[in-house]
Amino acid sequence: MESIFHEKQEGSLCAQHCLNNLLQGEYFSPVELSSIAHQLDEEERMRMAEGGVTSEDYRTFLQQPSGNIDHSGFFSIQVISNALKVWGLELILFNSPEYQRCHVGMTIVKVW
């Protein structure tokens, strides 16, 4: 049997460790996840600009810190989802209707 890859928790890089442990290798670094976060920030900025770059909402948005990354190494669920898409995987939220449709009639076991 091959060995199981396990990346130990370091700082607040939970998303990185979770992804790498799931994928069984060192596939994502903080730099790569930061790149995804900044790309999402830019997409959000462009969408907000559609309402007018002089609008109060847009100016308020620009003053807020990123919701996709912070200085501690936190990455949003959107960053995790986009990282999984690189591998052709889809994140389905536990409480979503899509999850409920996928698991009709199945027994789900949670391990805590």
C-alpha positions in Angstrom: 0.0 0.0 0.0 1.3 3.5 -0.9 1.7 6.0 1.9 -0.9 8.6 2.7 0.1 12.2 2.2 -0.5 14.4 5.2 0.4 18.1 5.3 0.6 19.2 9.0 -1.2 22.3 10.0 0.9 25.4 9.8 -0.4 28.8 10.9 -3.8 29.6 9.6 -3.3 27.9 6.2 -6.2 25.5 6.7 -7.4 25.8 3.1 -4.0 25.0 1.7 -3.6 22.0 4.0 -7.1 20.8 3.3 -6.7 20.9 -0.4 -3.3 19.3 -0.4 -4.4 16.5 1.9 -7.5 15.9 -0.2 -5.5 15.8 -3.4 -2.7 13.8 -1.7 0.2 16.0 -2.7 1.8 19.4 -2.5 -0.3 21.0 -5.2 -1.2 24.3 -3.7 1.0 26.9 -2.0 0.0 30.1 -0.2 1.2 32.0 -3.3 -1.0 30.0 -5.7 -4.0 30.4 -3.5 -3.3 34.1 -3.1 -3.3 34.4 -6.9 -6.7 32.8 -7.0 -7.9 35.1 -4.3 -6.6 38.2 -6.1 -8.3 37.0 -9.3 -11.6 36.7 -7.5 -11.1 40.2 -6.0 -10.5 41.6 -9.4 -13.7 39.9 -10.8 -15.7 41.3 -7.9 -14.3 44.8 -8.4 -15.2 44.6 -12.1 -18.8 43.5 -11.3 -19.2 46.3 -8.7 -17.9 48.8 -11.3 -20.8 47.8 -13.6 -23.0 49.8 -11.3 -20.9 52.9 -11.8 -17.4 53.7 -10.5 -18.7 56.9 -8.9 -21.4 55.1 -7.0 -21.4 55.0 -3.2 -21.6 51.2 -3.2 -18.5 51.0 -5.4 -16.4 53.4 -3.3 -17.5 51.5 -0.2 -16.5 48.2 -1.8 -13.1 49.6 -2.6 -12.4 50.6 1.0 -13.2 47.1 2.4 -10.5 44.5 2.8 -10.6 41.4 0.6 -13.1 38.8 1.6 -11.1 36.1 -0.2 -7.8 36.4 1.7 -6.4 38.1 4.8 -2.9 38.6 6.3 -3.2 35.4 8.5 -3.5 33.0 5.6 -7.3 32.7 5.6 -8.8 31.9 2.2 -12.5 32.1 1.4 -14.7 29.1 0.4 -14.7 30.7 -3.1 -10.9 30.3 -3.3 -11.1 26.7 -2.3 -13.9 26.1 -4.8 -11.9 27.7 -7.6 -8.8 25.7 -6.6 -10.7 22.5 -6.9 -12.0 23.5 -10.4 -8.3 23.4 -11.5 -8.6 19.6 -10.9 -12.0 19.3 -12.5 -13.6 18.9 -9.0 -16.7 20.7 -7.7 -17.3 21.8 -4.2 -21.0 21.2 -3.2 -22.1 22.9 0.0 -23.5 20.5 2.6 -26.7 22.5 3.1 -27.4 23.2 -0.6 -30.3 21.7 -2.6 -27.8 20.2 -5.0 -26.2 18.2 -2.2 -29.7 17.0 -1.0 -30.5 15.9 -4.6 -27.2 14.0 -4.8 -27.7 12.1 -1.6 -31.4 11.1 -1.7 -31.6 7.6 -0.4 -28.0 7.4 0.7 -26.7 7.0 4.2 -24.3 9.7 5.2 -21.7 9.1 7.9 -20.0 12.0 9.5 -16.7 11.5 11.2 -15.8 14.0 13.8 
